[in-house]
Amino acid sequence: MFVRTWLAIPLVASLTAQAPDAKWLSGELDNLTLLYQQLHKTPELSFHETKTAARVALELETAGLQVTRNVGGLGVVAMLENGDGPVGLLRCDMDALPIAEQTSLPYASTIRAEAADGTPIGVMHACGHDIHMATMIGTARWFMTHKSEWQGTLLFIAQPAEERSGGMRAMVKDGLLTRFPKPAFALALHCDPALPTGTIGVRSGPLMAAVDSADITFFGKGGHGAMPHLTIDPIVLAAQFVVDIQTIVSREVDPIEPCLITVGSFHGGTKHNIIPDHVDLQLTLRSYSPVVREQLKAAIIRKAEALAQSTRAPKPTVEFAEPTGALKNDDQLVQRTTIALRNALSAPCVVTAQQQMIAEDFGQLSLAGIPICMFRLGTIAPARLKQLEHDDQVPLLHTATYYPDAKESISTGVTAMVTATRALLTK
């Protein structure tokens, strides 16, 4: 059984942690920013990060780390051993999103790909994974070139398919925690457009929600739009379902329990005057409580089947996929990390992160008994953020207009990751 005795040492040990030398960091920032721009310009979708994984592996290998490729598919594991001490895991993610970029940046992505149905789509790093990668590579370079200042073993993980919630699960299944030394702690960061650069957000306990995808197909009886009485219209049925499920959260779940149901895709029909024989819907279900999670899934099935029966339609199909559990930060690990970050960045720059309903499969590691801490990284320069807030135009993650102020974001990201990791490498 994994026993976390290392966490019981006095917290004052964390207070001695120091940020990376400003001169060293300044000398690395131009190179890391250029790396970020190159990664931003060449994004790849989940499970297709071939060139991205190769680039990250090469950067880590060039830095002097022992690199293992193709862990759990396209995952990269780089190990750095430096004497006796704890084992730490630092993770970044590599995949991009099916979004056509609209930032007008000189290094904006023009990459195109095909959706599952063959439709051409744009591809963009709209969630900041390019910042995550550049930050981790900078952190790896620091630890490689400053071995006299720490002891232990570090695993630098570049994970594929975070956006599809399958990458970390695949890496664990492929021996991430058995083929390599088992970590005593795991750290990761996540970009946040609502925080100014220079700021880190940290929170104990639940930080991000459990998420399930639902694919629903309603069946009907197709026919001519001029003779609807001879058909069973699945478009009307699916539209009624979209309205009906709004009462699940508002009337069936305890109002103090956070949860969401979002219909993200509604596809049916081919022509103005043809009633189709089926309609396809795609939903996401988000919650924190395991009980509420199952309640949402059961209610979706119940309402879909009841509506179909009420219209004499065939029974619909409801399939749940891409499950991701809630991400819960370890309380003691967060406490130690927060002390170290406040010491390095000053207390006002370390704020309490807000819980969000987005998903993150980094939490898969906690299921294996690894204490985890994910913190938020401010990515928009204060003056720009102030103007965006004034204009009510702060870009969200997963939107075509989001972009970070890269150099400032990477600087704080490397500072935070190095500082927190050094504090946790105390025996």
C-alpha positions in Angstrom: 0.0 0.0 0.0 1.2 3.5 -0.9 1.9 5.5 2.3 2.4 9.2 2.0 4.7 9.6 4.9 6.8 12.2 3.0 3.9 14.7 3.3 4.1 14.6 7.1 7.5 16.5 7.3 7.4 20.1 8.7 6.0 22.6 6.3 8.9 24.9 7.0 10.9 22.8 4.7 8.9 24.3 1.8 9.8 27.8 2.8 13.4 27.3 1.8 12.4 26.6 -1.8 13.8 29.2 -4.3 12.7 30.4 -7.7 15.0 29.8 -10.7 17.7 32.4 -11.1 16.3 35.4 -13.1 19.4 35.6 -15.3 19.1 31.9 -16.3 15.4 32.3 -17.0 15.9 35.5 -19.0 18.4 33.6 -21.1 15.9 30.8 -21.9 12.8 32.8 -22.6 13.4 33.8 -26.2 14.1 30.2 -27.1 11.1 28.9 -25.2 8.8 31.5 -26.7 10.0 30.6 -30.2 9.3 26.9 -29.4 5.8 27.9 -28.2 5.1 29.8 -31.5 6.3 26.8 -33.5 4.0 24.4 -31.5 1.1 26.9 -31.8 1.5 27.1 -35.6 1.5 23.3 -36.0 -1.3 21.9 -33.8 -2.5 18.3 -34.0 -5.8 16.8 -32.9 -6.2 14.2 -30.1 -4.7 10.8 -30.9 -2.9 12.3 -33.9 -0.1 14.2 -32.1 2.7 12.5 -34.1 4.8 15.5 -35.0 4.1 17.2 -31.7 5.2 14.2 -29.6 8.4 13.8 -31.8 9.3 17.5 -31.2 8.7 17.3 -27.4 10.7 14.1 -27.2 13.6 15.7 -29.2 13.6 18.8 -27.0 13.8 16.6 -23.8 16.4 14.3 -25.3 18.5 17.3 -26.4 18.3 18.6 -22.8 19.9 15.4 -21.7 17.0 13.4 -20.3 16.4 9.7 -20.8 13.4 9.6 -23.1 10.9 6.8 -23.8 8.5 7.3 -26.7 5.1 5.8 -27.6 3.8 5.2 -24.0 0.1 4.6 -24.3 0.2 5.5 -27.9 2.0 8.8 -28.5 2.9 9.6 -24.9 6.4 10.7 -24.0 8.2 10.0 -20.7 11.5 11.6 -19.9 13.3 10.6 -16.8 15.9 12.6 -14.9 17.7 10.8 -12.0 19.8 12.8 -9.5 20.6 10.7 -6.5 18.5 9.5 -3.6 15.2 11.3 -3.0 11.5 11.4 -3.8 10.1 10.7 -7.2 8.1 13.5 -8.8 6.0 13.6 -11.9 5.4 16.8 -14.0 2.9 16.6 -16.8 1.9 18.6 -19.8 -0.6 17.8 -22.6 -0.1 18.0 -26.3 -3.3 17.9 -28.3 -5.2 20.8 -30.0 -8.8 21.4 -30.8 -11.0 21.3 -34.0 -11.3 25.1 -34.1 -10.4 27.5 -36.9 -8.1 30.2 -35.4 -9.2 33.8 -35.6 -6.4 35.6 -33.7 -4.5 37.3 -36.6 -1.3 36.3 -34.9 1.7 36.1 -37.2 2.2 32.5 -36.1 -1.5 31.6 -36.1 -2.4 28.1 -37.1 -3.6 27.5 -40.7 -3.7 23.7 -40.2 -6.7 21.9 -41.6 -7.9 18.4 -40.8 -10.9 16.2 -41.3 -13.6 15.5 -38.8 -14.8 11.9 -38.3 -17.4 12.4 -41.0 -14.9 13.8 -43.5 -15.8 17.5 -43.1 -12.8 19.8 -43.3 -12.1 21.6 -40.0 -9.5 24.0 -38.7 -7.1 23.0 -35.9 -5.9 25.3 -33.1 -4.3 25.3 -29.7 -7.2 27.0 -28.1 -6.6 25.6 -24.6 -3.0 26.6 -24.1 -1.4 23.2 -24.4 1.4 24.8 -26.4 2.2 27.0 -23.3 2.0 23.8 -21.2 4.6 22.1 -23.4 7.0 25.1 -23.5 6.8 25.5 -19.8 7.6 21.8 -19.1 10.5 21.8 -21.4 11.9 25.0 -19.7 11.4 23.3 -16.3 13.2 20.2 -17.5 16.1 22.3 -18.8 16.4 24.0 -15.4 16.5 20.7 -13.4 19.0 19.2 -15.9 21.4 22.2 -15.6 21.1 22.7 -11.8 21.6 19.2 -10.4 23.6 20.5 -7.4 20.4 22.2 -6.1 18.1 19.2 -5.8 18.0 15.4 -5.3 15.6 12.8 -6.4 14.1 11.5 -9.6 11.8 13.5 -12.0 9.5 12.1 -14.7 8.5 14.7 -17.3 5.3 13.5 -19.0 3.9 14.7 -22.3 0.4 13.3 -22.6 -1.7 12.9 -25.8 -5.5 13.2 -26.1 -6.3 15.2 -23.0 -9.2 16.9 -24.9 -10.7 13.4 -25.6 -10.0 12.3 -22.0 -8.2 9.2 -23.0 -4.5 10.0 -23.0 -3.7 9.6 -19.3 -5.7 6.5 -19.0 -3.9 5.0 -22.0 -0.5 5.9 -20.5 -1.3 4.4 -17.1 -2.6 1.2 -18.8 0.7 1.0 -20.7 2.7 1.0 -17.5 3.4 4.6 -16.7 3.3 3.8 -13.0 5.0 0.4 -13.3 7.6 0.7 -16.0 9.0 3.8 -14.4 9.5 4.8 -10.8 6.2 5.4 -9.0 5.8 9.1 -8.2 5.3 10.4 -4.6 3.5 13.4 -6.1 2.4 14.8 -9.5 2.1 18.4 -10.6 0.6 20.1 -13.6 -0.6 23.5 -14.7 -3.5 24.7 -16.8 -3.8 28.0 -18.6 -6.4 30.5 -17.4 -7.5 33.5 -19.5 -9.3 35.1 -16.5 -6.0 35.5 -14.5 -3.3 38.1 -15.4 0.2 36.9 -16.2 2.3 36.7 -13.1 -0.5 35.1 -11.2 -1.0 31.5 -10.1 -4.4 30.1 -8.9 -4.3 27.1 -6.4 -7.1 25.3 -4.7 -7.4 22.3 -2.4 -9.9 19.5 -3.0 -12.2 19.4 -6.1 -11.1 21.7 -8.8 -12.6 20.3 -12.1 -15.7 18.3 -12.8 -16.4 14.7 -13.9 -17.5 14.7 -17.5 -19.3 12.1 -19.7 -20.1 12.3 -23.3 -23.4 11.1 -24.5 -24.3 10.1 -28.1 -28.0 9.8 -28.7 -29.9 8.7 -31.8 -33.6 9.2 -32.2 -35.3 7.1 -34.8 -38.5 7.9 -36.7 -40.3 7.1 -39.9 -39.1 9.3 -42.8 -41.3 10.7 -45.5 -42.5 13.8 -47.5 -42.7 17.1 -45.7 -46.2 17.6 -47.2 -47.5 14.4 -45.6 -46.3 14.5 -42.0 -49.2 12.4 -40.8 -47.6 9.4 -42.5 -44.3 9.8 -40.8 -42.8 9.9 -37.3 -40.7 13.0 -37.2 -37.4 12.5 -35.3 -36.5 16.2 -35.5 -39.6 17.2 -33.5 -38.8 14.4 -31.1 -35.2 15.4 -30.6 -36.1 19.1 -30.3 -38.6 18.2 -27.6 -35.9 16.2 -25.8 -33.5 19.1 -25.8 -36.1 21.2 -24.0 -37.2 18.4 -21.7 -33.7 17.7 -20.3 -33.4 21.2 -19.1 -35.5 20.2 -16.1 -33.1 17.5 -15.0 -30.7 19.9 -13.4 -33.3 22.5 -12.4 -35.9 20.1 -10.9 -34.4 16.7 -10.2 -30.9 17.4 -8.7 -30.3 18.9 -5.3 -29.7 22.6 -6.1 -26.5 22.7 -3.9 -24.9 20.1 -6.2 -23.1 21.6 -9.2 -23.9 19.9 -12.5 -24.6 20.7 -16.2 -26.1 19.1 -19.3 -25.0 20.7 -22.5 -26.2 19.7 -26.0 -23.3 20.5 -28.3 -24.4 18.9 -31.6 -27.8 18.3 -33.3 -27.8 16.7 -36.7 -30.7 15.5 -38.8 -32.1 15.7 -42.3 -30.8 16.4 -45.7 -33.4 18.7 -47.5 -36.1 21.2 -46.8 -39.1 19.0 -47.7 -37.9 15.6 -46.4 -38.6 14.3 -42.9 -35.6 12.1 -42.0 -35.6 8.7 -40.4 -33.1 9.6 -37.6 -31.5 12.5 -35.7 -28.1 12.4 -33.9 -27.4 14.4 -30.7 -24.1 14.8 -28.8 -24.2 15.9 -25.2 -21.8 16.4 -22.3 -22.8 15.7 -18.7 -20.8 17.5 -15.9 -20.9 17.0 -12.2 -18.7 16.7 -9.0 -20.6 14.1 -7.0 -20.5 10.4 -8.2 -24.2 10.0 -7.1 -25.2 13.0 -9.2 -23.2 11.7 -12.1 -25.2 8.5 -12.2 -28.4 10.4 -11.6 -27.8 12.5 -14.8 -27.1 9.5 -16.9 -30.2 7.6 -15.7 -32.4 10.7 -16.3 -31.1 11.1 -19.9 -32.0 7.5 -20.7 -35.4 7.7 -19.0 -36.4 10.9 -20.8 -35.2 9.8 -24.2 -37.0 6.5 -24.0 -40.2 8.0 -22.6 -40.4 10.7 -25.4 -39.8 8.1 -28.1 -42.6 5.9 -26.6 -44.9 8.8 -26.5 -44.6 9.4 -30.3 -44.7 5.7 -31.2 -41.0 6.0 -32.3 -38.5 3.1 -32.1 -36.4 3.0 -28.9 -33.5 5.5 -29.2 -29.9 4.5 -28.6 -28.0 6.2 -25.8 -24.3 5.6 -25.5 -21.9 7.2 -22.9 -18.2 7.6 -23.7 -15.0 9.4 -22.9 -15.6 9.3 -19.1 -13.4 11.6 -16.9 -13.6 11.6 -13.2 -13.5 14.8 -11.1 -10.1 16.3 -10.5 -9.3 16.6 -6.8 -6.2 18.2 -5.6 -4.5 16.7 -2.5 -4.9 19.0 0.5 -1.4 18.5 2.0 0.3 18.7 -1.4 -1.6 22.0 -2.2 -0.6 23.4 1.2 3.1 22.8 0.6 2.9 24.0 -3.0 1.1 27.2 -2.0 3.7 28.1 0.6 6.5 27.6 -1.9 4.7 29.6 -4.6 4.0 32.5 -2.2 7.6 32.6 -1.2 8.7 32.8 -4.8 6.1 35.0 -6.5 4.9 37.0 -3.4 1.6 36.3 -1.7 -0.7 38.6 -3.7 0.3 36.7 -6.9 -1.0 33.4 -5.5 -4.8 33.4 -5.4 -7.5 30.8 -4.7 -8.5 29.1 -8.0 -12.2 28.9 -8.7 -13.9 25.6 -9.3 -14.9 25.0 -12.9 -17.1 22.5 -14.8 -14.4 21.8 -17.3 -12.7 18.3 -17.4 -9.1 17.2 -16.9 -7.9 13.6 -17.1 -4.8 14.5 -14.9 -7.1 13.3 -12.1 -6.6 9.7 -13.4 -3.3 9.6 -11.4 -5.1 10.2 -8.1 -7.1 7.0 -8.8 -3.8 5.2 -8.6 -2.9 6.7 -5.2 -0.7 9.5 -6.5 -1.3 12.9 -4.7 -1.8 15.5 -7.3 -1.9 19.3 -7.6 -2.9 21.2 -10.7 -2.7 24.9 -10.5 -3.9 27.6 -12.8 -1.5 29.9 -14.8 -2.5 33.4 -15.6 -1.9 34.0 -19.4 -3.1 37.5 -20.3 -1.0 40.6 -19.5 -2.6 42.8 -16.9 -3.2 45.9 -19.2 -4.6 43.7 -22.0 -6.8 41.8 -19.6 -8.1 45.1 -18.1 -9.1 46.3 -21.6 -10.7 43.0 -22.5 -12.7 43.1 -19.3 -13.8 46.7 -20.0 -15.0 45.6 -23.4 -16.6 42.4 -22.1 -14.4 40.4 -24.5 -12.2 38.2 -22.3 -11.7 35.2 -24.5 -12.7 31.8 -23.1 -10.6 28.7 -23.5 -11.8 26.6 -26.5 -12.6 29.7 -28.5 -11.1 30.9 -31.8 -9.9 34.2 -30.3 -8.0 33.0 -27.3 -4.2 33.5 -27.2 -1.8 33.9 -24.2 0.9 36.5 -23.8 3.4 33.8 -24.3 6.7 35.1 -22.9 5.2 36.3 -19.6 3.1 33.2 -19.2 6.1 30.9 -19.8 8.2 32.9 -17.4 5.7 32.5 -14.6 5.0 28.9 -15.5 8.6 27.8 -15.3 9.1 29.8 -12.1 6.1 28.2 -10.5 6.8 24.6 -11.6 10.5 24.7 -10.6 9.7 26.3 -7.2 6.9 23.9 -6.3 8.9 20.9 -7.4 12.0 21.8 -5.5 9.9 22.3 -2.4 8.5 18.8 -2.8 11.8 17.1 -3.4 12.6 17.2 0.3 13.2 13.7 1.7 
